[in-house]
């Protein structure tokens, strides 16, 4: 399984970055979007 570093996908109205992460493994791919932390 590999996980690519997150990329900035957009920003919230408050100016916080929205990041998108991609996980790949076993022939499957998952895209995860994170809103702050």
N, C-alpha and C positions, 0 to 999 in steps of 0.2 A: 504494500500500500504506500502511496506517495501523497504528500500534501504540499501543494504549491503555496508560496507565501501569499498572504492576502493582498488584494489590490483595491484601491479606492474605487468604489462603484458609484458613489454619489455623496450627498451631504443632507443632513436633516435640516429642518427650518432653523434650528438653534446653531447650525454650523458644525455639528459633529460629523466626523466621517462615517460613511457606511462602507463596510469592507465586504468583499466577496472572496470566499475561499473555495478551492476545488480539491476534492479528494478523489484519487483514482486507485483502483485495485481490483484484481479478479475480473477484468472486463467490464466493470461498472464505474460510473462517474457520478459524483454527488457535488452539487454547488450549494454552498451555505452562505447566507447573507447575515452579517453581524451588525447590529445597531448599538454602538457604544459598548461600555462595559462597566 
